[in-house]
Amino acid sequence: MPKVANYLLVISLSFLLAACASKPTADSDALLSAKDELMSENYSVAAKELLPLAERGNPDAQYALGYLYYYGKGVPQNEGLAKEWIRQAAEQDYVPAQRALQLLTKPS
């Protein structure tokens, strides 16, 4: 993937995780840690930190994990898993995930 796409991915996920981490929740520290790993391009570590949050239903983590799967950053590229994680976030009325899901499921 070109460096510009990597940069845009890191920036978008950073804003996403920064916004959700500012809310006082039990998962805030884990989200902040995942954001730090994304900023350092330690995608596999970020994915490992995001997975338990996503499995517990955190839409921010689901969305971020979906993008990691979509681009194959830190995890094997898997469009099916990407769509599934993003769909789960979208079903929780997470607007960025709803928009992303529309783009991912749009017929070519």
N, C-alpha and C positions, 0 to 999 in steps of 0.2 A: 504494500500500500504506500502511496506517495507520502512524503513527510507532511505535506499540507493536510492530508486527510487524517494522519495521526494527530497532528496538532489540533485540528477541529474536534476530533473525538475526545481528546483529553480536556479541551476547554469546555465542551458541552457537558461532559460528565462531571467536571469539576463544579460548574455552576449548579448542576442538578444536586450533587451531593452537598455542596455548601448550603444551599437553600434548605434542604431537609435536615441537615445536621444542626441548624440553628434552633430547631424546635427541641425543647427539653423532652427527650424520650430515653428509654433504657438503651436504645440502639444508637444513640448519638455518637458515642465514642467509637463504636465499630464503623459507623459511616464516615467519621472524620479520618479514621485510620485508612479506610479504603480510598478516600479521596487523596490522601497523601501518597498512597501507593500508585494511584493513577497518574498523579502529577510527576512521579518519579519514573513513570513508564514500567513499573513493576506489575504488569497486568495479571500475571498468574497469582501473585500474592493478593492483589485486589479481588480477583475472582473468588479465591478461597475465603476472603473476608465477607464478600457480598453473598455468597451462597447460603449460609445459615439465615441471614437476614431475609433473603428472598423466600426461602422455604417457610419462614415464619409469617410471610405475607406482607413484608414491607415493600410498597410499590416503588419507592425510589431505588431500592436494591434490585428489584425485579427488572426494572427498566434498564438500569446500568448493566446488569448481568446479561440481559438480552442483547445489548449492543456489543458487549465483549464477544458473545457467541457469534453475532452477525459478522463481525470483522475478524474473528479468529484471533483475538488479542488475549493471550494468557490461557486460552482454552482452545480446543480444536474448533475450527470454523464449522458451525452447524446452524443453517438457516431455520430448520425446524424448531430447535431449542430456542433460538433467538426469538422467533415469533411467539412461541409459547410463553416465555417469560414476559415479553412485552404485552401480550394479550392479558396475562394475569394482572399486570399493572393497570392496563386500560380498563379492565372490568371493575377496578376500584375507583373509577372516575379520575384517573391520573391523566390529565389533558395531554402532556407531551407523549405519553404512551399511546393514547388514542390517535393522535396525529401520525405517529410513527407506524402504527399498525395499519392505518389507511394507506400509507405509502408502500408498506411491505406487502400488502395483499392486493394492491392495485394491479389489474391485468396489464400485461405489457403491450 
